[in-house]
């Protein structure tokens, strides 16, 4: 290669590397700014939903509905579904059943973008539930009590209601999604804030969004945390329950049925990051067509729960009790039983791992 050509190539390479070095920080700043904007807009949607709920019910939703026997039913994020882009899921939610009952798998297995950190796959819990980065103010959103705006005596512009947390994320359907604000942001997984933007967005009770940096004085955060009304210790108590979150995923597998039948059928298998099956359930796949029920508008298909399959489930008897038995011939039915039994043999004795 001629010396001059080598020299020119060296100069061009140097210029290219210099441009990359100059542009990369700008691109990163632009991406961070976009994520900040999305995070703020997500909280704005939550604020609007909370106020629409208040307009309808004359109060904010309870943080969680817990029965006297301790059964956890549903939480405040679940109750906001009709006021967000989640109405089809709301129509499928069985509020008479606990949030983590098999009948509610088709709802809470979903990841709702407005509940999550922008441009980040937050994964699922080891039980297969979609998670949230949002936690509520313990004084406003707590168990079995609904707060009215008039009870916020310090003023809605001086009282926070929800914000993004640093870690220890929980399922969005969990009825205990509240957490004390503390006096320092981005201070471990139980604190509020995100290190990527050195602070936290907090939704105030008037619907506005404020950003508080990690340099915010503890006195300011303490004043926010202590704004009335003040909940009792019993109202803000949460169970000692932890959730393992990672690259768990639901794997849909088609089951055999009459192609002319009303429904299609699948078995949804929750798999670990390594691909091992953890639990599974049989669903009917309802294809939404024009003129169908309005609550399914905008959805291409809706999966309805039919049966949970555990390590000890009698699969043949379980399938016979579902509509799948009416839409299969004997050969198809036996093929489905064989498939499910093969998957069943791989299920662990404790399918939810660390989730009690």
Secondary structure, 3 states (H helix, E strand, C coil): CCHHHHHHHHHHHHHHHHHHHHHHHHHHHHHHHHHHHHHHHHHHHHHHHHHHHHHHHCCCCCCEEECCCCCEEEEHHHHCHHHCCCHHHHHHCCCCCCCCCHHHHHHHCCCCHHHCCCCCCCCEECCCCEEECEEECCCCEEECEECCHHHCCCCHHHCEEEEEECCCCEECCCCCCECCCCCCCCCCCCCECEHHHCEEEEEECCCCEEEEECCCCHHHHHHHHCCCCCCCHHHHCCCCCCCCEECCEEEEEECCCCCCCCCEEEEEEEECCCCCEEEEEEEEEEECCCCCCHHHCCCCEEEEEEEEECCCCCHHHHHHCCHHHHHCCHHHHHHHHHHHHHHHCCCCCCCCCCCC
